[in-house]
């Protein structure tokens, strides 16, 4: 079978899967039907992407934090494989995009060295696919070297004209958190080294530092939510009964230093049958949270709530431009996964091993840099940065996620909303028995009168 025939077969098969998944998710979420809206984007978005004017030998650098033991910053290594999908889509359209990855070692010095190495290799721009201090150090070094830099998973410190982030602003994330907790008056915070949401009214805090084991913390949390009885105190009279707290918490906010530790807290709460909503402001949408929760036999249930821009795999089921953009991206994921010659960013494993986690954030960062270089007609980093500052993108330009406006450092245009965990297999990615089943779905839009 020719490459073109194989591509068409996969696209047709993918379209059938999307239709079946759309019906299943619609029934599950009881989503009301939306009225048709005018849409300037074509009825289909092609898998292949073209970039006329892109200079030859164009390359983009990617900074990663490698590690398998929960190192801070490594939680997005698999998500960052979306960059591979973008490069493959441009290759199908006749535009060669080389990707070069550097490991920052999880340190600020390592991040600076990684960016310098990419500059020496001739990168026209950098995608910093990590978080924390090393992400900020990498961005700062790129600024100093005149390299345009996009951070799909972190906020830079004091960004200049050549630095952008595509994560939600703090204000937007806080507003979504407030929406998720609307009507909750007795919020319990469970924390393991994570940040405390500044604007949330916390009635009580339980920190893992105050308990010998995470199971002990979870038991106390279950008592505070009224899901477990408090046993009689030591030395209580014989026959004393267990008691229930008078004013139980009506929601639990969970915060941890890493997604892996976050998953451990969530699974412990689930094991104690905590029944109130468990709200996770930061870290739950990282692939490392999903994989760790699965390894611990935790459940991806609608009880789990996070905040994120409306998007993700579930967006492919929408009958609008963003839905078509995400559908095209997921078709490209399936296509790349089916080709054993397509490797991951570090070129040491097939892309298919990470296909379940490759996300739109890294993909769209590469799309933006390629579009800017094509507009500039040059791979000169300074020209690419100047061009990108004048541009905005949506599904029509090949984005899979929400729209981006690079006239401002915070390029994301979509608002953050509460999203709910589901274990439903949408059937939109290549089958993988080892992949965790966790998809974040926005709440259905309210029905119009």
C-alpha positions as CSV (number, residue, x, y, z in Angstrom):
1,X,0.0,0.0,0.0
2,X,1.3,3.4,-0.9
3,X,1.9,6.1,1.7
4,X,-0.9,8.2,0.2
5,X,-3.3,5.2,0.3
6,X,-2.3,4.4,3.9
7,X,-2.9,8.0,4.9
8,X,-6.3,8.1,3.4
9,X,-7.2,4.7,5.0
10,X,-6.2,6.0,8.4
11,X,-8.0,9.3,8.1
12,X,-11.2,7.5,7.0
13,X,-10.9,5.0,9.8
14,X,-10.2,7.8,12.3
15,X,-13.3,9.7,11.1
16,X,-15.5,6.6,11.8
17,X,-14.0,6.3,15.3
18,X,-14.6,10.0,16.0
19,X,-18.3,9.6,15.0
20,X,-18.7,6.6,17.3
21,X,-16.9,8.3,20.2
22,X,-19.0,11.4,19.7
23,X,-22.2,9.5,20.1
24,X,-20.9,7.7,23.2
25,X,-19.6,10.9,24.9
26,X,-22.8,12.8,24.1
27,X,-24.9,10.1,25.8
28,X,-22.6,10.0,28.7
29,X,-22.5,13.8,29.4
30,X,-26.1,14.5,28.2
31,X,-24.7,17.5,26.3
32,X,-27.4,19.7,25.0
33,X,-27.4,20.4,21.3
34,X,-25.9,23.8,20.3
35,X,-27.4,25.9,17.6
36,X,-25.2,26.0,14.4
37,X,-22.8,28.9,14.3
38,X,-21.1,30.5,11.4
39,X,-17.6,29.1,11.0
40,X,-14.9,30.5,8.7
41,X,-12.8,27.4,8.9
42,X,-13.2,24.6,6.2
43,X,-15.5,21.7,7.0
44,X,-12.4,19.5,7.4
45,X,-8.9,20.4,8.6
46,X,-6.2,18.5,6.7
47,X,-3.7,16.4,8.5
48,X,-0.8,17.7,6.4
49,X,0.4,21.3,7.0
50,X,2.0,23.5,4.5
51,X,4.5,26.3,5.2
52,X,5.4,28.1,2.0
53,X,8.4,30.3,2.5
54,X,9.9,28.2,5.3
55,X,13.7,28.3,4.8
56,X,15.7,25.2,4.3
57,X,17.5,23.6,7.2
58,X,15.0,25.1,9.6
59,X,15.3,23.8,13.1
60,X,13.6,24.2,16.5
61,X,15.2,23.4,19.8
62,X,13.3,21.6,22.6
63,X,14.4,21.7,26.3
64,X,13.3,18.7,28.4
65,X,13.9,17.5,31.9
66,X,14.6,13.8,31.6
67,X,13.9,11.4,34.4
68,X,11.8,8.4,35.4
69,X,11.6,9.0,39.2
70,X,9.3,12.0,39.4
71,X,11.9,14.7,38.9
72,X,10.2,18.2,38.9
73,X,9.8,19.2,35.3
74,X,9.9,15.7,33.9
75,X,6.1,15.4,34.2
76,X,5.6,16.8,30.7
77,X,8.2,14.8,28.8
78,X,5.6,12.6,27.2
79,X,3.2,15.5,26.5
80,X,6.1,17.3,24.7
81,X,6.1,14.5,22.0
82,X,3.3,16.6,20.4
83,X,6.2,18.5,18.8
84,X,7.0,15.4,16.8
85,X,3.4,15.3,15.5
86,X,3.7,18.9,14.3
87,X,7.0,18.2,12.5
88,X,5.5,15.1,10.8
89,X,2.5,17.1,9.6
90,X,4.7,19.7,8.0
91,X,6.9,17.0,6.5
92,X,3.7,15.6,4.8
93,X,3.1,19.1,3.4
94,X,6.6,19.3,2.0
95,X,8.2,21.5,4.7
96,X,11.1,20.0,6.6
97,X,11.2,20.9,10.3
98,X,14.2,19.5,12.3
99,X,13.7,19.1,16.1
100,X,16.7,19.0,18.4
101,X,16.2,18.1,22.1
102,X,18.4,19.0,25.0
103,X,18.2,17.7,28.6
104,X,18.5,20.4,31.3
105,X,19.2,17.8,34.0
106,X,16.5,19.4,36.2
107,X,18.8,22.3,37.2
108,X,19.0,26.0,36.3
109,X,22.6,25.7,35.2
110,X,21.6,22.7,33.0
111,X,18.8,24.7,31.5
112,X,21.2,27.5,30.6
113,X,23.6,25.1,29.0
114,X,20.9,23.4,27.1
115,X,19.7,26.6,25.5
116,X,23.3,27.7,24.6
117,X,23.8,24.3,22.9
118,X,20.6,24.7,20.9
119,X,21.7,28.2,19.8
120,X,25.1,26.9,18.7
121,X,23.3,24.2,16.7
122,X,21.5,26.9,14.8
123,X,18.0,26.7,16.3
124,X,15.6,29.4,15.1
125,X,13.5,29.2,18.2
126,X,13.1,27.2,21.4
127,X,10.2,25.3,23.0
128,X,10.8,25.0,26.8
129,X,8.9,21.8,27.6
130,X,9.5,21.8,31.4
131,X,8.5,23.7,34.5
132,X,9.9,25.2,37.6
133,X,13.1,27.2,38.1
134,X,14.8,25.5,35.2
135,X,12.1,26.5,32.8
136,X,12.5,30.1,33.8
137,X,16.3,29.9,33.6
138,X,16.0,28.4,30.1
139,X,13.6,31.2,29.0
140,X,15.9,33.9,30.4
141,X,18.9,32.5,28.6
142,X,17.0,32.3,25.3
143,X,16.0,36.0,25.8
144,X,19.7,36.9,26.3
145,X,20.7,35.0,23.1
146,X,17.9,36.6,21.1
147,X,16.1,33.3,20.5
148,X,12.2,33.4,20.4
149,X,11.0,31.0,23.1
150,X,7.6,29.5,23.9
151,X,6.7,27.8,27.2
152,X,3.7,25.5,26.8
153,X,3.8,24.3,30.5
154,X,5.2,27.2,32.6
155,X,5.1,30.9,33.2
156,X,8.3,32.9,32.5
157,X,9.6,35.5,34.8
158,X,9.5,39.0,33.5
159,X,9.1,38.0,29.8
160,X,10.5,40.2,27.1
161,X,9.3,40.7,23.5
162,X,10.6,37.3,22.3
163,X,9.1,35.2,25.1
164,X,5.6,33.7,25.2
165,X,3.7,31.3,27.4
166,X,0.6,29.4,26.3
167,X,-0.6,28.3,29.8
168,X,-3.5,30.1,31.4
169,X,-2.9,33.2,33.4
170,X,-3.1,33.1,37.2
171,X,-6.2,35.2,37.2
172,X,-8.0,32.9,34.7
173,X,-7.0,29.8,36.6
174,X,-8.2,31.4,39.9
175,X,-11.5,32.3,38.4
176,X,-12.0,28.7,37.1
177,X,-11.2,27.4,40.6
178,X,-13.7,29.7,42.2
179,X,-16.3,28.4,39.7
180,X,-15.4,24.8,40.5
181,X,-15.9,25.6,44.2
182,X,-19.1,27.6,43.8
183,X,-21.5,27.0,46.7
184,X,-18.9,25.2,48.8
185,X,-18.5,26.8,52.2
186,X,-16.3,24.3,54.1
187,X,-13.3,23.6,52.0
188,X,-10.7,21.2,53.3
189,X,-7.1,21.6,51.9
190,X,-5.0,18.5,51.6
191,X,-1.4,19.4,50.8
192,X,1.9,17.6,50.2
193,X,4.4,20.4,49.5
194,X,2.2,22.1,46.9
195,X,1.1,25.7,46.6
196,X,-2.0,26.9,48.5
197,X,-4.5,28.6,46.2
198,X,-4.4,32.3,47.4
199,X,-8.1,33.2,46.9
200,X,-9.8,30.0,48.1
201,X,-11.5,30.2,51.5
202,X,-10.0,27.3,53.4
203,X,-11.8,26.1,56.5
204,X,-9.1,23.5,57.5
205,X,-5.7,22.3,56.2
206,X,-4.2,18.8,56.5
207,X,-0.5,18.6,55.5
208,X,1.3,15.3,55.0
209,X,4.1,16.7,57.2
210,X,1.8,16.2,60.2
211,X,1.2,12.5,59.5
212,X,3.3,9.4,59.5
213,X,1.8,8.0,56.3
214,X,-0.3,9.2,53.5
215,X,-3.0,6.7,54.6
216,X,-3.3,8.4,58.0
217,X,-3.8,11.8,56.3
218,X,-6.5,10.3,54.1
219,X,-8.3,8.7,57.0
220,X,-8.4,12.1,58.8
221,X,-9.6,13.8,55.6
222,X,-12.4,11.2,55.4
223,X,-13.4,12.0,58.9
224,X,-13.4,15.7,58.2
225,X,-15.7,15.1,55.2
226,X,-18.1,12.9,57.2
227,X,-17.3,9.8,55.1
228,X,-15.7,8.1,58.1
229,X,-16.5,8.1,61.8
230,X,-13.9,9.2,64.4
231,X,-13.2,6.3,66.7
232,X,-13.3,6.9,70.5
233,X,-10.3,8.7,71.9
234,X,-7.7,6.6,73.7
235,X,-8.7,6.1,77.3
236,X,-12.4,6.7,76.6
237,X,-14.9,4.9,78.7
238,X,-15.9,1.4,77.7
239,X,-18.8,1.4,75.2
240,X,-18.0,4.9,73.9
241,X,-19.2,5.2,70.3
242,X,-17.5,6.5,67.2
243,X,-18.7,10.0,66.2
244,X,-19.3,12.0,63.1
245,X,-18.0,15.6,62.7
246,X,-20.7,18.2,63.2
247,X,-19.9,20.3,60.1
248,X,-18.2,18.1,57.5
249,X,-16.2,19.6,54.7
250,X,-18.2,19.9,51.4
251,X,-15.1,19.8,49.1
252,X,-11.5,18.9,49.2
253,X,-8.8,20.9,47.4
254,X,-5.6,18.8,46.8
255,X,-2.2,20.3,46.2
256,X,1.2,18.7,45.9
257,X,4.7,19.5,44.7
258,X,4.6,17.1,41.7
259,X,1.9,15.3,39.8
260,X,3.2,12.0,41.1
261,X,2.7,13.0,44.7
262,X,-0.6,14.6,43.7
263,X,-1.8,11.2,42.4
264,X,-0.7,9.5,45.6
265,X,-2.9,11.9,47.7
266,X,-5.9,11.4,45.4
267,X,-5.6,7.6,45.4
268,X,-5.4,7.6,49.2
269,X,-8.5,9.8,49.5
270,X,-10.3,7.4,47.2
271,X,-9.3,4.4,49.2
272,X,-11.0,6.0,52.2
273,X,-14.2,6.6,50.2
274,X,-14.1,10.4,50.3
275,X,-17.3,11.3,48.4
276,X,-17.2,15.1,48.1
277,X,-15.7,16.7,45.0
278,X,-11.9,16.5,44.9
279,X,-10.6,19.7,43.2
280,X,-7.1,19.8,41.9
281,X,-6.0,23.3,40.8
282,X,-2.5,22.4,39.4
283,X,-0.9,19.3,38.0
284,X,-3.8,17.0,37.3
285,X,-3.7,17.5,33.5
286,X,0.0,16.4,33.3
287,X,0.4,12.8,31.8
288,X,2.5,11.9,34.9
289,X,-0.6,12.3,37.1
290,X,-2.7,10.0,34.9
291,X,0.0,7.3,34.7
292,X,0.8,7.4,38.4
293,X,-2.9,7.3,39.4
294,X,-3.3,4.3,37.1
295,X,-0.3,2.5,38.6
296,X,-1.8,3.0,42.1
297,X,-5.1,1.7,40.9
298,X,-6.8,5.0,41.5
299,X,-10.0,5.9,39.6
300,X,-10.6,8.5,37.0
301,X,-14.1,9.5,38.1
302,X,-16.2,12.6,37.7
303,X,-15.6,13.3,41.4
304,X,-12.2,14.6,40.3
305,X,-12.2,18.2,39.1
306,X,-9.4,20.3,37.7
307,X,-9.1,23.6,35.8
308,X,-7.9,24.0,32.2
309,X,-8.6,25.8,28.9
310,X,-11.5,24.0,27.1
311,X,-9.6,21.6,24.8
312,X,-7.9,18.2,25.0
313,X,-9.0,15.1,23.2
314,X,-12.7,15.6,24.0
315,X,-12.6,18.8,21.9
316,X,-12.4,16.6,18.8
317,X,-16.1,15.7,19.4
318,X,-17.2,19.3,19.0
319,X,-18.9,20.3,15.8
320,X,-16.8,23.5,15.4
321,X,-13.5,24.7,14.1
322,X,-11.6,23.7,17.3
323,X,-13.1,20.2,17.1
324,X,-11.9,19.8,13.5
325,X,-8.4,21.1,14.5
326,X,-8.1,18.6,17.3
327,X,-9.5,15.8,15.2
328,X,-6.8,16.5,12.5
329,X,-4.1,16.5,15.3
330,X,-5.3,13.1,16.6
331,X,-5.4,11.7,13.1
332,X,-1.7,12.8,12.8
333,X,-1.0,11.1,16.1
334,X,-2.4,7.8,14.9
335,X,-0.5,8.2,11.6
336,X,2.8,8.9,13.3
337,X,2.2,6.0,15.8
338,X,1.7,3.6,12.9
339,X,5.2,4.4,11.4
340,X,8.0,2.6,13.3
341,X,10.5,4.9,11.8
342,X,9.1,7.9,13.7
343,X,11.0,8.3,16.9
344,X,10.5,10.4,20.0
345,X,12.3,13.7,20.7
346,X,15.4,12.1,22.1
347,X,15.5,9.5,19.2
348,X,15.8,6.6,21.6
349,X,12.3,5.0,21.4
350,X,9.5,4.9,18.9
351,X,7.0,7.7,19.0
352,X,4.2,5.1,19.5
353,X,5.3,4.5,23.1
354,X,4.3,8.1,24.0
355,X,1.4,8.6,21.5
356,X,-1.2,8.4,24.3
357,X,0.3,11.5,26.0
358,X,1.5,13.7,23.1
359,X,-0.4,16.9,23.5
360,X,-1.6,20.0,21.7
361,X,0.5,22.4,23.7
362,X,3.9,21.3,22.4
363,X,2.4,20.7,18.9
364,X,1.0,24.2,18.7
365,X,4.2,25.8,19.9
366,X,6.1,24.2,17.0
367,X,3.3,25.3,14.6
368,X,3.6,28.9,15.8
369,X,7.4,29.0,15.3
370,X,7.2,27.4,11.9
371,X,4.5,29.9,10.7
372,X,6.5,32.8,12.0
373,X,9.6,31.6,10.1
374,X,7.6,31.1,6.9
375,X,6.2,34.6,7.2
376,X,9.7,36.0,7.8
377,X,11.1,33.9,5.0
378,X,14.1,33.4,7.3
379,X,15.5,31.2,10.0
380,X,17.2,34.1,11.7
381,X,15.9,34.0,15.3
382,X,15.5,37.7,15.5
383,X,13.4,37.8,12.4
384,X,11.3,34.8,13.5
385,X,10.6,36.6,16.8
386,X,9.6,39.8,15.2
387,X,7.2,38.0,12.8
388,X,5.7,35.9,15.6
389,X,4.9,39.0,17.6
390,X,2.5,40.1,14.8
391,X,0.7,36.8,14.5
392,X,-2.4,35.0,15.9
393,X,-3.5,31.5,15.1
394,X,-6.4,29.2,15.2
395,X,-7.5,25.8,13.7
396,X,-7.2,27.3,10.2
397,X,-3.5,27.7,10.7
398,X,-3.1,24.1,12.1
399,X,-3.5,24.6,15.8
400,X,-5.0,21.7,17.8
401,X,-5.7,23.5,21.0
402,X,-7.3,26.9,21.8
403,X,-6.4,30.0,19.8
404,X,-3.2,31.9,20.4
405,X,-2.4,35.6,20.0
406,X,1.3,36.3,20.1
407,X,0.9,40.1,20.2
408,X,1.1,39.5,24.0
409,X,3.4,37.4,26.1
410,X,0.4,35.4,27.5
411,X,-0.7,34.1,24.1
412,X,-3.6,31.9,25.2
413,X,-6.9,33.5,24.2
414,X,-9.3,30.9,25.8
415,X,-10.6,31.2,29.4
416,X,-9.9,28.5,31.9
417,X,-12.8,26.4,32.9
418,X,-13.5,23.5,35.4
419,X,-12.9,20.1,33.7
420,X,-14.0,16.7,35.0
421,X,-12.2,13.4,34.9
422,X,-13.5,10.5,32.8
423,X,-12.2,7.0,32.3
424,X,-14.1,6.7,29.0
425,X,-11.9,5.6,26.1
426,X,-12.8,8.0,23.3
427,X,-11.0,5.8,20.7
428,X,-9.3,8.8,19.2
429,X,-5.7,7.7,19.9
430,X,-3.9,4.5,18.9
431,X,-4.9,1.5,21.0
432,X,-2.5,1.0,23.9
433,X,-3.3,-1.4,26.7
434,X,-0.6,0.1,28.9
435,X,-1.8,3.7,28.6
436,X,-3.9,5.2,31.5
437,X,-7.5,6.0,30.7
438,X,-8.1,9.5,31.9
439,X,-9.6,12.3,29.8
440,X,-10.6,15.8,31.1
441,X,-13.9,16.9,29.9
442,X,-15.4,20.4,30.3
443,X,-18.9,20.6,31.8
444,X,-21.7,20.6,29.3
445,X,-22.8,24.1,28.2
446,X,-26.1,25.1,29.9
447,X,-29.2,24.6,27.7
448,X,-30.5,27.7,26.1
449,X,-34.2,28.6,26.9
